[in-house]
Amino acid sequence: MSTVEGYIGIAKKARKVVSGASLMDSIRQKKVALVLIAADASDRTRKQFTDKCITYQIPCLIWGTVATISSASGMNMRVAIGISDHGLANSIREYLK
């Protein structure tokens, strides 16, 4: 397991992971500090999340696959997740640099 998966697991236990339909709302309300999008997400999905994050000035990274993100977050078939804790989001960004 990579460190990013560990950070996502910690965020999940702390209830700081946002996914599904509420992710777009959380981006609009600036309640997430980082959005992770699966590399194997469709072009349309990737563009939707990327454009929304750029509009609301939220960092957005392409990382892992749908299977990796789903496994790390403990949810089924997640294409993108948001991390609402700023400390964990910064740790993930630093690790992926």
LUMKOL-863015 format. One record per residue: residue in three letters; x negated, y, z negated of N, C-alpha, C in turn; residue number from 1. Coordinates in steps of 0.1 Angstrom, whole numbers, plus 2048, in hexadecimal, padded with zeros to 3 digits. Layout:
BEGIN
res = ALA; n.c1 = X; n.c2 = Y; n.c3 = Z; ca.c1 = X; ca.c2 = Y; ca.c3 = Z; c.c1 = X; c.c2 = Y; c.c3 = Z; n = NUM .
...
// end
This chain:
BEGIN
res = MET; n.c1 = 7F7; n.c2 = 7F4; n.c3 = 800; ca.c1 = 800; ca.c2 = 800; ca.c3 = 800; c.c1 = 7F7; c.c2 = 80C; c.c3 = 800; n = 1 .
res = SER; n.c1 = 7FA; n.c2 = 816; n.c3 = 809; ca.c1 = 7F2; ca.c2 = 822; ca.c3 = 809; c.c1 = 7F7; c.c2 = 82C; c.c3 = 7FE; n = 2 .
res = THR; n.c1 = 7EF; n.c2 = 836; n.c3 = 7FC; ca.c1 = 7F2; ca.c2 = 840; ca.c3 = 7F2; c.c1 = 7FF; c.c2 = 847; c.c3 = 7F5; n = 3 .
res = VAL; n.c1 = 801; n.c2 = 84A; n.c3 = 802; ca.c1 = 80E; ca.c2 = 851; ca.c3 = 806; c.c1 = 81A; c.c2 = 849; c.c3 = 801; n = 4 .
res = GLU; n.c1 = 819; n.c2 = 83C; n.c3 = 804; ca.c1 = 824; ca.c2 = 833; ca.c3 = 7FF; c.c1 = 826; c.c2 = 834; c.c3 = 7F0; n = 5 .
res = GLY; n.c1 = 81B; n.c2 = 834; n.c3 = 7E9; ca.c1 = 81B; ca.c2 = 836; ca.c3 = 7DA; c.c1 = 822; c.c2 = 843; c.c3 = 7D6; n = 6 .
res = TYR; n.c1 = 81E; n.c2 = 84E; n.c3 = 7DD; ca.c1 = 824; ca.c2 = 85A; ca.c3 = 7DA; c.c1 = 833; c.c2 = 85A; c.c3 = 7DC; n = 7 .
res = ILE; n.c1 = 837; n.c2 = 854; n.c3 = 7E7; ca.c1 = 845; ca.c2 = 853; ca.c3 = 7EB; c.c1 = 84D; c.c2 = 84B; c.c3 = 7E0; n = 8 .
res = GLY; n.c1 = 846; n.c2 = 840; n.c3 = 7DC; ca.c1 = 84C; ca.c2 = 838; ca.c3 = 7D1; c.c1 = 84E; c.c2 = 840; c.c3 = 7C4; n = 9 .
res = ILE; n.c1 = 844; n.c2 = 848; n.c3 = 7C1; ca.c1 = 845; ca.c2 = 850; ca.c3 = 7B5; c.c1 = 851; c.c2 = 85A; c.c3 = 7B6; n = 10 .
res = ALA; n.c1 = 852; n.c2 = 860; n.c3 = 7C2; ca.c1 = 85C; ca.c2 = 86A; ca.c3 = 7C5; c.c1 = 86A; c.c2 = 863; c.c3 = 7C4; n = 11 .
res = LYS; n.c1 = 86B; n.c2 = 857; n.c3 = 7C9; ca.c1 = 878; ca.c2 = 850; ca.c3 = 7C9; c.c1 = 87C; c.c2 = 84D; c.c3 = 7BB; n = 12 .
res = LYS; n.c1 = 872; n.c2 = 849; n.c3 = 7B2; ca.c1 = 876; ca.c2 = 846; ca.c3 = 7A4; c.c1 = 87A; c.c2 = 853; c.c3 = 79D; n = 13 .
res = ALA; n.c1 = 874; n.c2 = 85E; n.c3 = 7A1; ca.c1 = 877; ca.c2 = 86B; ca.c3 = 79B; c.c1 = 884; c.c2 = 871; c.c3 = 7A1; n = 14 .
res = ARG; n.c1 = 88A; n.c2 = 86A; n.c3 = 7AB; ca.c1 = 895; ca.c2 = 86F; ca.c3 = 7B2; c.c1 = 893; c.c2 = 87C; c.c3 = 7B9; n = 15 .
res = LYS; n.c1 = 887; n.c2 = 87D; n.c3 = 7C0; ca.c1 = 883; ca.c2 = 889; ca.c3 = 7C7; c.c1 = 882; c.c2 = 886; c.c3 = 7D6; n = 16 .
res = VAL; n.c1 = 888; n.c2 = 87B; n.c3 = 7DB; ca.c1 = 888; ca.c2 = 877; ca.c3 = 7E9; c.c1 = 896; c.c2 = 87A; c.c3 = 7EE; n = 17 .
res = VAL; n.c1 = 897; n.c2 = 882; n.c3 = 7FA; ca.c1 = 8A3; ca.c2 = 885; ca.c3 = 800; c.c1 = 8A3; c.c2 = 87E; c.c3 = 80E; n = 18 .
res = SER; n.c1 = 8AE; n.c2 = 878; n.c3 = 811; ca.c1 = 8AF; ca.c2 = 871; ca.c3 = 81F; c.c1 = 8BD; c.c2 = 871; c.c3 = 824; n = 19 .
res = GLY; n.c1 = 8BE; n.c2 = 86C; n.c3 = 830; ca.c1 = 8CC; ca.c2 = 86B; ca.c3 = 835; c.c1 = 8D1; c.c2 = 878; c.c3 = 839; n = 20 .
res = ALA; n.c1 = 8DF; n.c2 = 879; n.c3 = 839; ca.c1 = 8E6; ca.c2 = 885; ca.c3 = 83D; c.c1 = 8E2; c.c2 = 891; c.c3 = 834; n = 21 .
res = SER; n.c1 = 8DF; n.c2 = 88F; n.c3 = 828; ca.c1 = 8DC; ca.c2 = 89A; ca.c3 = 81F; c.c1 = 8CF; c.c2 = 8A0; c.c3 = 821; n = 22 .
res = LEU; n.c1 = 8C6; n.c2 = 89A; n.c3 = 829; ca.c1 = 8B9; ca.c2 = 8A0; ca.c3 = 82C; c.c1 = 8BA; c.c2 = 8AD; c.c3 = 834; n = 23 .
res = MET; n.c1 = 8C2; n.c2 = 8AD; n.c3 = 83E; ca.c1 = 8C3; ca.c2 = 8BA; ca.c3 = 846; c.c1 = 8C9; c.c2 = 8C5; c.c3 = 83D; n = 24 .
res = ASP; n.c1 = 8D2; n.c2 = 8C2; n.c3 = 834; ca.c1 = 8D8; ca.c2 = 8CC; ca.c3 = 82B; c.c1 = 8CD; c.c2 = 8D1; c.c3 = 822; n = 25 .
res = SER; n.c1 = 8C5; n.c2 = 8C8; n.c3 = 81D; ca.c1 = 8BA; ca.c2 = 8CB; ca.c3 = 814; c.c1 = 8AF; c.c2 = 8D4; c.c3 = 81A; n = 26 .
res = ILE; n.c1 = 8AD; n.c2 = 8D1; n.c3 = 827; ca.c1 = 8A3; ca.c2 = 8DA; ca.c3 = 82E; c.c1 = 8A9; c.c2 = 8E8; c.c3 = 830; n = 27 .
res = ARG; n.c1 = 8B6; n.c2 = 8E9; n.c3 = 833; ca.c1 = 8BC; ca.c2 = 8F6; ca.c3 = 835; c.c1 = 8BC; c.c2 = 8FE; c.c3 = 828; n = 28 .
res = GLN; n.c1 = 8BE; n.c2 = 8F7; n.c3 = 81D; ca.c1 = 8BE; ca.c2 = 8FD; ca.c3 = 810; c.c1 = 8B0; c.c2 = 8FE; c.c3 = 809; n = 29 .
res = LYS; n.c1 = 8A6; n.c2 = 8FA; n.c3 = 811; ca.c1 = 898; ca.c2 = 8FA; ca.c3 = 80C; c.c1 = 896; c.c2 = 8F3; c.c3 = 7FF; n = 30 .
res = LYS; n.c1 = 89D; n.c2 = 8E7; n.c3 = 7FE; ca.c1 = 89C; ca.c2 = 8DF; ca.c3 = 7F2; c.c1 = 891; c.c2 = 8D5; c.c3 = 7F3; n = 31 .
res = VAL; n.c1 = 88B; n.c2 = 8D3; n.c3 = 7FF; ca.c1 = 880; ca.c2 = 8CA; ca.c3 = 800; c.c1 = 873; c.c2 = 8D1; c.c3 = 803; n = 32 .
res = ALA; n.c1 = 868; n.c2 = 8CB; n.c3 = 7FE; ca.c1 = 85B; ca.c2 = 8D1; ca.c3 = 800; c.c1 = 853; c.c2 = 8CB; c.c3 = 80B; n = 33 .
res = LEU; n.c1 = 858; n.c2 = 8BF; n.c3 = 810; ca.c1 = 851; ca.c2 = 8B8; ca.c3 = 81B; c.c1 = 85A; c.c2 = 8AF; c.c3 = 821; n = 34 .
res = VAL; n.c1 = 859; n.c2 = 8AE; n.c3 = 82F; ca.c1 = 861; ca.c2 = 8A4; ca.c3 = 836; c.c1 = 858; c.c2 = 89B; c.c3 = 83D; n = 35 .
res = LEU; n.c1 = 85A; n.c2 = 88D; n.c3 = 83C; ca.c1 = 852; ca.c2 = 883; ca.c3 = 843; c.c1 = 85B; c.c2 = 87D; c.c3 = 84D; n = 36 .
res = ILE; n.c1 = 856; n.c2 = 87C; n.c3 = 859; ca.c1 = 85E; ca.c2 = 876; ca.c3 = 864; c.c1 = 856; c.c2 = 86A; c.c3 = 869; n = 37 .
res = ALA; n.c1 = 85D; n.c2 = 85F; n.c3 = 86C; ca.c1 = 857; ca.c2 = 853; ca.c3 = 871; c.c1 = 851; c.c2 = 856; c.c3 = 87F; n = 38 .
res = ALA; n.c1 = 846; n.c2 = 850; n.c3 = 882; ca.c1 = 840; ca.c2 = 852; ca.c3 = 88F; c.c1 = 848; c.c2 = 84B; c.c3 = 89A; n = 39 .
res = ASP; n.c1 = 84F; n.c2 = 841; n.c3 = 897; ca.c1 = 857; ca.c2 = 83A; ca.c3 = 8A1; c.c1 = 866; c.c2 = 83F; c.c3 = 8A1; n = 40 .
res = ALA; n.c1 = 868; n.c2 = 84A; n.c3 = 89C; ca.c1 = 876; ca.c2 = 850; ca.c3 = 89D; c.c1 = 878; c.c2 = 855; c.c3 = 8AB; n = 41 .
res = SER; n.c1 = 884; n.c2 = 856; n.c3 = 8AF; ca.c1 = 887; ca.c2 = 85B; ca.c3 = 8BD; c.c1 = 882; c.c2 = 869; c.c3 = 8BE; n = 42 .
res = ASP; n.c1 = 880; n.c2 = 86D; n.c3 = 8CB; ca.c1 = 87B; ca.c2 = 87A; ca.c3 = 8CE; c.c1 = 886; c.c2 = 884; c.c3 = 8C9; n = 43 .
res = ARG; n.c1 = 892; n.c2 = 881; n.c3 = 8CB; ca.c1 = 89D; ca.c2 = 88B; ca.c3 = 8C7; c.c1 = 89D; c.c2 = 88D; c.c3 = 8B8; n = 44 .
res = THR; n.c1 = 89C; n.c2 = 882; n.c3 = 8B0; ca.c1 = 89C; ca.c2 = 883; ca.c3 = 8A2; c.c1 = 88F; c.c2 = 88B; c.c3 = 89D; n = 45 .
res = ARG; n.c1 = 884; n.c2 = 887; n.c3 = 8A3; ca.c1 = 877; ca.c2 = 88E; ca.c3 = 89F; c.c1 = 879; c.c2 = 89D; c.c3 = 8A2; n = 46 .
res = LYS; n.c1 = 87E; n.c2 = 8A1; n.c3 = 8AD; ca.c1 = 880; ca.c2 = 8AF; ca.c3 = 8B1; c.c1 = 88A; c.c2 = 8B6; c.c3 = 8A8; n = 47 .
res = GLN; n.c1 = 895; n.c2 = 8AF; n.c3 = 8A4; ca.c1 = 89F; ca.c2 = 8B6; ca.c3 = 89B; c.c1 = 898; c.c2 = 8B9; c.c3 = 88E; n = 48 .
res = PHE; n.c1 = 891; n.c2 = 8AF; n.c3 = 888; ca.c1 = 88B; ca.c2 = 8B2; ca.c3 = 87B; c.c1 = 880; c.c2 = 8BC; c.c3 = 87C; n = 49 .
res = THR; n.c1 = 878; n.c2 = 8BB; n.c3 = 886; ca.c1 = 86C; ca.c2 = 8C4; ca.c3 = 887; c.c1 = 871; c.c2 = 8D2; c.c3 = 889; n = 50 .
res = ASP; n.c1 = 87B; n.c2 = 8D4; n.c3 = 892; ca.c1 = 880; ca.c2 = 8E2; ca.c3 = 895; c.c1 = 887; c.c2 = 8E8; c.c3 = 888; n = 51 .
res = LYS; n.c1 = 88E; n.c2 = 8DF; n.c3 = 881; ca.c1 = 895; ca.c2 = 8E4; ca.c3 = 875; c.c1 = 88A; c.c2 = 8E8; c.c3 = 86A; n = 52 .
res = CYS; n.c1 = 880; n.c2 = 8E0; n.c3 = 869; ca.c1 = 875; ca.c2 = 8E3; ca.c3 = 85F; c.c1 = 86E; c.c2 = 8F0; c.c3 = 863; n = 53 .
res = ILE; n.c1 = 86B; n.c2 = 8F2; n.c3 = 870; ca.c1 = 864; ca.c2 = 8FE; ca.c3 = 874; c.c1 = 86D; c.c2 = 90A; c.c3 = 871; n = 54 .
res = THR; n.c1 = 87A; n.c2 = 909; n.c3 = 874; ca.c1 = 883; ca.c2 = 914; ca.c3 = 872; c.c1 = 883; c.c2 = 918; c.c3 = 863; n = 55 .
res = TYR; n.c1 = 884; n.c2 = 90E; n.c3 = 85A; ca.c1 = 884; ca.c2 = 911; ca.c3 = 84C; c.c1 = 877; c.c2 = 911; c.c3 = 845; n = 56 .
res = GLN; n.c1 = 86C; n.c2 = 910; n.c3 = 84D; ca.c1 = 85E; ca.c2 = 911; ca.c3 = 848; c.c1 = 85C; c.c2 = 906; c.c3 = 83D; n = 57 .
res = ILE; n.c1 = 85F; n.c2 = 8FA; n.c3 = 840; ca.c1 = 85C; ca.c2 = 8EE; ca.c3 = 838; c.c1 = 852; c.c2 = 8E5; c.c3 = 83F; n = 58 .
res = PRO; n.c1 = 848; n.c2 = 8E1; n.c3 = 838; ca.c1 = 83E; ca.c2 = 8D8; ca.c3 = 83E; c.c1 = 844; c.c2 = 8CB; c.c3 = 843; n = 59 .
res = CYS; n.c1 = 840; n.c2 = 8C7; n.c3 = 84E; ca.c1 = 846; ca.c2 = 8BB; ca.c3 = 854; c.c1 = 83A; c.c2 = 8B3; c.c3 = 85A; n = 60 .
res = LEU; n.c1 = 839; n.c2 = 8A6; n.c3 = 856; ca.c1 = 82F; ca.c2 = 89D; ca.c3 = 85B; c.c1 = 834; c.c2 = 891; c.c3 = 862; n = 61 .
res = ILE; n.c1 = 82E; n.c2 = 88C; n.c3 = 86C; ca.c1 = 831; ca.c2 = 87F; ca.c3 = 872; c.c1 = 828; c.c2 = 875; c.c3 = 86B; n = 62 .
res = TRP; n.c1 = 82E; n.c2 = 86B; n.c3 = 865; ca.c1 = 826; ca.c2 = 861; ca.c3 = 85D; c.c1 = 82E; c.c2 = 854; c.c3 = 85D; n = 63 .
res = GLY; n.c1 = 826; n.c2 = 849; n.c3 = 85F; ca.c1 = 82B; ca.c2 = 83C; ca.c3 = 85E; c.c1 = 836; c.c2 = 838; c.c3 = 868; n = 64 .
res = THR; n.c1 = 83D; n.c2 = 82D; n.c3 = 865; ca.c1 = 847; ca.c2 = 828; ca.c3 = 86E; c.c1 = 854; c.c2 = 828; c.c3 = 866; n = 65 .
res = VAL; n.c1 = 85F; n.c2 = 825; n.c3 = 86D; ca.c1 = 86C; ca.c2 = 824; ca.c3 = 866; c.c1 = 86B; c.c2 = 819; c.c3 = 85B; n = 66 .
res = ALA; n.c1 = 864; n.c2 = 80E; n.c3 = 85E; ca.c1 = 863; ca.c2 = 803; ca.c3 = 854; c.c1 = 85A; c.c2 = 808; c.c3 = 848; n = 67 .
res = THR; n.c1 = 850; n.c2 = 80F; n.c3 = 84A; ca.c1 = 847; ca.c2 = 814; ca.c3 = 840; c.c1 = 84F; c.c2 = 81E; c.c3 = 837; n = 68 .
res = ILE; n.c1 = 855; n.c2 = 828; n.c3 = 83D; ca.c1 = 85D; ca.c2 = 832; ca.c3 = 835; c.c1 = 868; c.c2 = 82B; c.c3 = 82D; n = 69 .
res = SER; n.c1 = 86F; n.c2 = 822; n.c3 = 834; ca.c1 = 87A; ca.c2 = 81B; ca.c3 = 82D; c.c1 = 875; c.c2 = 813; c.c3 = 821; n = 70 .
res = SER; n.c1 = 86A; n.c2 = 80C; n.c3 = 823; ca.c1 = 864; ca.c2 = 804; ca.c3 = 818; c.c1 = 860; c.c2 = 80C; c.c3 = 80D; n = 71 .
res = ALA; n.c1 = 859; n.c2 = 817; n.c3 = 810; ca.c1 = 853; ca.c2 = 820; ca.c3 = 805; c.c1 = 85E; c.c2 = 827; c.c3 = 7FE; n = 72 .
res = SER; n.c1 = 869; n.c2 = 82A; n.c3 = 804; ca.c1 = 874; ca.c2 = 832; ca.c3 = 7FE; c.c1 = 87E; c.c2 = 828; c.c3 = 7F7; n = 73 .
res = GLY; n.c1 = 87D; n.c2 = 81B; n.c3 = 7FB; ca.c1 = 887; ca.c2 = 812; ca.c3 = 7F5; c.c1 = 895; c.c2 = 813; c.c3 = 7FB; n = 74 .
res = MET; n.c1 = 896; n.c2 = 819; n.c3 = 807; ca.c1 = 8A2; ca.c2 = 81A; ca.c3 = 80E; c.c1 = 8A1; c.c2 = 814; c.c3 = 81C; n = 75 .
res = ASN; n.c1 = 8AD; n.c2 = 810; n.c3 = 821; ca.c1 = 8AD; ca.c2 = 809; ca.c3 = 82E; c.c1 = 8AD; c.c2 = 813; c.c3 = 83A; n = 76 .
res = MET; n.c1 = 8A5; n.c2 = 810; n.c3 = 844; ca.c1 = 8A6; ca.c2 = 818; ca.c3 = 851; c.c1 = 8A5; c.c2 = 827; c.c3 = 84F; n = 77 .
res = ARG; n.c1 = 89B; n.c2 = 82C; n.c3 = 849; ca.c1 = 899; ca.c2 = 83A; ca.c3 = 847; c.c1 = 88F; c.c2 = 83F; c.c3 = 852; n = 78 .
res = VAL; n.c1 = 893; n.c2 = 848; n.c3 = 85A; ca.c1 = 88B; ca.c2 = 84E; ca.c3 = 864; c.c1 = 883; c.c2 = 85A; c.c3 = 85F; n = 79 .
res = ALA; n.c1 = 889; n.c2 = 861; n.c3 = 855; ca.c1 = 883; ca.c2 = 86D; ca.c3 = 84F; c.c1 = 887; c.c2 = 86E; c.c3 = 841; n = 80 .
res = ILE; n.c1 = 87E; n.c2 = 873; n.c3 = 839; ca.c1 = 881; ca.c2 = 875; ca.c3 = 82B; c.c1 = 87B; c.c2 = 883; c.c3 = 827; n = 81 .
res = GLY; n.c1 = 881; n.c2 = 889; n.c3 = 81D; ca.c1 = 87C; ca.c2 = 895; ca.c3 = 817; c.c1 = 878; c.c2 = 893; c.c3 = 809; n = 82 .
res = ILE; n.c1 = 86D; n.c2 = 89A; n.c3 = 805; ca.c1 = 868; ca.c2 = 899; ca.c3 = 7F8; c.c1 = 86B; c.c2 = 8A7; c.c3 = 7F1; n = 83 .
res = SER; n.c1 = 872; n.c2 = 8A7; n.c3 = 7E6; ca.c1 = 877; ca.c2 = 8B3; ca.c3 = 7E0; c.c1 = 86E; c.c2 = 8B8; c.c3 = 7D5; n = 84 .
res = ASP; n.c1 = 864; n.c2 = 8B0; n.c3 = 7D1; ca.c1 = 85B; ca.c2 = 8B4; ca.c3 = 7C7; c.c1 = 84E; c.c2 = 8BA; c.c3 = 7CD; n = 85 .
res = HIS; n.c1 = 84B; n.c2 = 8C7; n.c3 = 7CA; ca.c1 = 840; ca.c2 = 8CE; ca.c3 = 7D0; c.c1 = 833; c.c2 = 8C7; c.c3 = 7CD; n = 86 .
res = GLY; n.c1 = 830; n.c2 = 8C3; n.c3 = 7C1; ca.c1 = 824; ca.c2 = 8BC; ca.c3 = 7BE; c.c1 = 821; c.c2 = 8B0; c.c3 = 7C6; n = 87 .
res = LEU; n.c1 = 82B; n.c2 = 8A7; n.c3 = 7C7; ca.c1 = 82A; ca.c2 = 89B; ca.c3 = 7CF; c.c1 = 828; c.c2 = 89E; c.c3 = 7DE; n = 88 .
res = ALA; n.c1 = 830; n.c2 = 8A8; n.c3 = 7E2; ca.c1 = 82F; ca.c2 = 8AC; ca.c3 = 7F0; c.c1 = 821; c.c2 = 8B1; c.c3 = 7F4; n = 89 .
res = ASN; n.c1 = 81B; n.c2 = 8B9; n.c3 = 7EB; ca.c1 = 80D; ca.c2 = 8BE; ca.c3 = 7ED; c.c1 = 803; c.c2 = 8B2; c.c3 = 7ED; n = 90 .
res = SER; n.c1 = 805; n.c2 = 8A9; n.c3 = 7E4; ca.c1 = 7FC; ca.c2 = 89D; ca.c3 = 7E3; c.c1 = 7FD; c.c2 = 895; c.c3 = 7F0; n = 91 .
res = ILE; n.c1 = 809; n.c2 = 893; n.c3 = 7F5; ca.c1 = 80A; ca.c2 = 88C; ca.c3 = 802; c.c1 = 803; c.c2 = 893; c.c3 = 80D; n = 92 .
res = ARG; n.c1 = 806; n.c2 = 8A0; n.c3 = 80E; ca.c1 = 7FF; ca.c2 = 8A8; ca.c3 = 819; c.c1 = 7F0; c.c2 = 8A8; c.c3 = 818; n = 93 .
res = GLU; n.c1 = 7EB; n.c2 = 8A9; n.c3 = 80C; ca.c1 = 7DC; ca.c2 = 8A9; ca.c3 = 80A; c.c1 = 7D7; c.c2 = 89C; c.c3 = 80E; n = 94 .
res = TYR; n.c1 = 7DD; n.c2 = 891; n.c3 = 80A; ca.c1 = 7D9; ca.c2 = 884; ca.c3 = 80E; c.c1 = 7D9; c.c2 = 881; c.c3 = 81D; n = 95 .
res = LEU; n.c1 = 7E3; n.c2 = 887; n.c3 = 824; ca.c1 = 7E4; ca.c2 = 884; ca.c3 = 832; c.c1 = 7DB; c.c2 = 88E; c.c3 = 83A; n = 96 .
res = LYS; n.c1 = 7D4; n.c2 = 897; n.c3 = 834; ca.c1 = 7CC; ca.c2 = 8A0; ca.c3 = 83C; c.c1 = 7C0; c.c2 = 899; c.c3 = 842; n = 97 .
// end
